[in-house]
Amino acid sequence: MRRTINTFATTRSFRCAVIAALALVAATQASDVAPKRPNALSVGASLRRQCNTYQQIGCIGDVMSRVCRLGTESLHMPWLPEGVENVHHPLQQTSMENVYLCCCPSPFAACPKSVRHAACDLALERHIMPVYETYAEVMMNKTFDAPMATAINKEMLRSLQNVRKDLIAAPENDKRCQTKLFAPAEPMFDECKISKNENQDAHHDSDDEHFVIPRKGIHCETMTWQWEELGAHRYLSEDMFKEIGCPGE
């Protein structure tokens, strides 16, 4: 039977609810003290937040960066003990920071169906659920290999960009939100960029080679959201924006 986004929204365990509540508190505290800065298009936070899908677009960008960071390791990994799920992949609904939480009002905090963003749920249903079904089948049947893992993550990147495109073009956003406040949806990509600089990824804390979002505009936009909403300013230097080539203060 085909799963729906609302199924994920209403069947969370108590443990996930507690984790999400703690994440909400942390994110709220972080956003209160984070120094504000312009994003890829030199637009301040107050203007960005006037767009009804601002939080959802930032969250989707963050999930993109997680898919890049995971690479093929997200699927191509030793099997976990029987009954234990892969809680790290953003397609997995039990993951603390999964893609389905992006439709809630606050960053990676679970919420009831009544307050979920309808256009976001529709975009996930259209673009993410087909990828999830492939992922779930592979995980259940244990039939994946490295090429399959790579193929799923490539499709996940394309699907996330299509979700982002739908959110930017949402009818509830005015023309300024659709054309001025976010990096353009095109061109799209299905591979991430290799980087050896830890300052170019909010989820990477070593100088080992890793992967980041390849488009500067979306990368800067995502890092700005992470900086302001997830508290990335607590452990990342302002230099990260300069090294990526993002606008200054």
FENKADA-V449653 format. One record per pair of residues at least 4 apart in sequence whose ideal C-beta (glycine too) atoms are under 7 Angstrom apart, sorted by sequence separation. I is the first residue (numbers start at 1). J is the second residue. D is the distance in whole Angstrom. If there is no record, write none. Layout:
i | j | d
I | J | D
I | J | D
This chain:
i | j | d
3 | 7 | 5
5 | 9 | 6
6 | 10 | 6
7 | 11 | 6
12 | 16 | 5
14 | 18 | 6
15 | 19 | 6
16 | 20 | 6
17 | 21 | 6
18 | 22 | 7
19 | 23 | 6
20 | 24 | 6
21 | 25 | 7
22 | 26 | 6
23 | 27 | 6
24 | 28 | 6
25 | 29 | 6
26 | 30 | 6
27 | 31 | 6
28 | 32 | 7
30 | 34 | 6
38 | 42 | 4
39 | 43 | 6
43 | 47 | 5
45 | 49 | 6
53 | 57 | 5
54 | 58 | 6
55 | 59 | 6
56 | 60 | 6
57 | 61 | 7
58 | 62 | 7
59 | 63 | 7
60 | 64 | 7
61 | 65 | 7
62 | 66 | 7
63 | 67 | 6
64 | 68 | 7
65 | 69 | 6
66 | 70 | 6
70 | 74 | 4
72 | 76 | 5
73 | 77 | 6
80 | 84 | 4
97 | 101 | 7
111 | 115 | 5
117 | 121 | 7
118 | 122 | 6
119 | 123 | 6
120 | 124 | 6
121 | 125 | 6
122 | 126 | 6
123 | 127 | 6
124 | 128 | 4
125 | 129 | 5
128 | 132 | 6
129 | 133 | 6
130 | 134 | 7
131 | 135 | 6
132 | 136 | 6
133 | 137 | 6
134 | 138 | 6
135 | 139 | 6
136 | 140 | 6
137 | 141 | 6
144 | 148 | 4
146 | 150 | 6
147 | 151 | 6
148 | 152 | 6
149 | 153 | 6
150 | 154 | 6
151 | 155 | 6
152 | 156 | 6
153 | 157 | 7
154 | 158 | 7
155 | 159 | 6
156 | 160 | 6
157 | 161 | 7
158 | 162 | 7
159 | 163 | 7
160 | 164 | 6
161 | 165 | 6
162 | 166 | 7
163 | 167 | 6
164 | 168 | 6
165 | 169 | 6
166 | 170 | 7
173 | 177 | 4
175 | 179 | 6
176 | 180 | 5
177 | 181 | 5
215 | 219 | 6
216 | 220 | 6
217 | 221 | 6
218 | 222 | 6
219 | 223 | 6
220 | 224 | 6
221 | 225 | 7
222 | 226 | 6
223 | 227 | 6
224 | 228 | 6
225 | 229 | 5
226 | 230 | 5
232 | 236 | 5
236 | 240 | 5
239 | 243 | 6
240 | 244 | 6
12 | 17 | 6
38 | 43 | 6
43 | 48 | 6
49 | 54 | 5
87 | 92 | 6
90 | 95 | 6
93 | 98 | 6
104 | 109 | 6
111 | 116 | 6
116 | 121 | 6
124 | 129 | 7
138 | 143 | 6
144 | 149 | 6
173 | 178 | 5
176 | 181 | 6
195 | 200 | 5
213 | 218 | 5
227 | 232 | 5
241 | 246 | 4
38 | 44 | 6
48 | 54 | 5
80 | 86 | 6
86 | 92 | 6
89 | 95 | 6
92 | 98 | 6
104 | 110 | 7
105 | 111 | 6
138 | 144 | 4
195 | 201 | 7
198 | 204 | 5
204 | 210 | 5
213 | 219 | 4
226 | 232 | 4
227 | 233 | 5
85 | 92 | 6
87 | 94 | 5
88 | 95 | 6
90 | 97 | 7
93 | 100 | 6
101 | 108 | 5
104 | 111 | 4
198 | 205 | 6
212 | 219 | 6
36 | 44 | 7
87 | 95 | 5
90 | 98 | 5
91 | 99 | 7
101 | 109 | 7
198 | 206 | 6
36 | 45 | 5
39 | 48 | 7
85 | 94 | 5
90 | 99 | 5
101 | 110 | 6
169 | 178 | 6
198 | 207 | 6
201 | 210 | 6
213 | 222 | 6
105 | 115 | 6
138 | 148 | 6
168 | 178 | 6
97 | 108 | 5
196 | 207 | 6
201 | 212 | 5
104 | 116 | 6
200 | 212 | 5
103 | 116 | 5
196 | 209 | 5
74 | 88 | 7
103 | 117 | 5
138 | 152 | 7
168 | 182 | 5
74 | 89 | 5
194 | 209 | 6
195 | 210 | 6
103 | 120 | 4
135 | 152 | 6
168 | 185 | 6
194 | 211 | 6
195 | 212 | 5
223 | 240 | 7
70 | 88 | 7
102 | 120 | 6
103 | 121 | 5
134 | 152 | 6
193 | 211 | 6
223 | 241 | 7
70 | 89 | 7
192 | 211 | 4
193 | 212 | 5
165 | 185 | 4
192 | 212 | 6
103 | 124 | 7
131 | 152 | 7
164 | 185 | 7
192 | 213 | 6
193 | 214 | 4
202 | 223 | 6
220 | 241 | 7
223 | 244 | 7
192 | 214 | 6
67 | 90 | 7
191 | 214 | 7
223 | 246 | 7
66 | 90 | 5
100 | 124 | 7
131 | 155 | 5
161 | 185 | 7
202 | 226 | 4
220 | 244 | 6
99 | 124 | 7
131 | 156 | 5
189 | 214 | 5
219 | 244 | 6
189 | 215 | 6
220 | 246 | 4
63 | 90 | 5
161 | 188 | 5
131 | 159 | 5
216 | 244 | 6
99 | 128 | 6
216 | 245 | 6
158 | 188 | 6
202 | 232 | 4
66 | 97 | 7
128 | 159 | 5
127 | 159 | 4
157 | 189 | 7
158 | 190 | 5
183 | 215 | 7
157 | 190 | 5
184 | 217 | 7
183 | 217 | 3
202 | 236 | 6
127 | 162 | 4
128 | 163 | 6
183 | 218 | 5
63 | 99 | 5
127 | 163 | 5
154 | 190 | 4
154 | 191 | 7
199 | 236 | 6
183 | 221 | 5
199 | 237 | 6
63 | 102 | 7
124 | 163 | 6
182 | 221 | 6
91 | 131 | 7
123 | 163 | 4
199 | 239 | 6
200 | 240 | 6
91 | 132 | 5
199 | 240 | 4
60 | 102 | 6
59 | 102 | 4
123 | 166 | 4
200 | 243 | 6
91 | 135 | 5
123 | 167 | 6
199 | 243 | 5
200 | 244 | 6
56 | 102 | 5
197 | 243 | 6
56 | 103 | 6
120 | 167 | 6
59 | 107 | 6
119 | 167 | 7
55 | 105 | 7
119 | 170 | 4
55 | 107 | 7
86 | 139 | 7
119 | 172 | 7
56 | 117 | 6
75 | 138 | 7
79 | 142 | 7
56 | 120 | 5
91 | 156 | 7
53 | 119 | 7
53 | 120 | 7
75 | 144 | 5
76 | 146 | 5
23 | 96 | 7
76 | 149 | 4
72 | 146 | 6
75 | 149 | 4
74 | 149 | 7
19 | 96 | 5
72 | 149 | 4
75 | 152 | 6
16 | 94 | 6
72 | 150 | 5
27 | 106 | 6
74 | 153 | 6
27 | 107 | 5
72 | 153 | 7
24 | 106 | 5
71 | 153 | 7
8 | 93 | 5
23 | 108 | 5
24 | 109 | 4
23 | 109 | 6
67 | 153 | 6
20 | 108 | 7
20 | 109 | 5
67 | 156 | 5
20 | 110 | 4
67 | 157 | 6
9 | 100 | 7
8 | 100 | 5
17 | 110 | 6
64 | 157 | 6
16 | 110 | 7
5 | 100 | 6
64 | 160 | 5
63 | 160 | 6
12 | 110 | 5
60 | 160 | 6
10 | 113 | 6
60 | 163 | 5
61 | 164 | 7
9 | 113 | 5
60 | 164 | 5
6 | 113 | 6
9 | 116 | 6
57 | 164 | 6
60 | 167 | 7
57 | 167 | 5
56 | 167 | 5
57 | 168 | 7
53 | 167 | 4
5 | 121 | 5
53 | 170 | 5
52 | 170 | 7
5 | 124 | 5
5 | 125 | 5
52 | 172 | 5
53 | 173 | 6
4 | 125 | 7
52 | 173 | 6
51 | 173 | 5
107 | 229 | 5
107 | 230 | 6
68 | 192 | 4
57 | 182 | 6
51 | 177 | 4
51 | 181 | 6
69 | 201 | 6
48 | 181 | 6
47 | 181 | 6
69 | 203 | 5
69 | 204 | 6
65 | 201 | 6
65 | 202 | 7
66 | 203 | 6
43 | 181 | 5
65 | 203 | 6
41 | 180 | 7
41 | 181 | 7
71 | 211 | 6
69 | 210 | 6
41 | 183 | 7
69 | 211 | 7
40 | 183 | 5
68 | 211 | 4
68 | 212 | 6
68 | 213 | 6
65 | 212 | 7
65 | 213 | 6
64 | 213 | 6
61 | 218 | 6
65 | 222 | 6
64 | 222 | 7
61 | 221 | 6
62 | 222 | 6
61 | 222 | 3
62 | 225 | 7
58 | 222 | 7
61 | 225 | 6
62 | 226 | 6
58 | 225 | 3
58 | 229 | 6
40 | 217 | 4
40 | 220 | 4
39 | 220 | 6
40 | 221 | 5
39 | 221 | 5
45 | 228 | 6
39 | 224 | 4
37 | 224 | 6
37 | 227 | 7
36 | 228 | 7
34 | 227 | 6
34 | 228 | 5
31 | 228 | 6
34 | 231 | 7
31 | 229 | 5
35 | 233 | 6
34 | 233 | 5
30 | 230 | 6
30 | 231 | 3
27 | 229 | 6
27 | 230 | 6
27 | 231 | 7
30 | 234 | 7
26 | 231 | 7
42 | 247 | 4
40 | 246 | 6
38 | 247 | 5
37 | 249 | 6
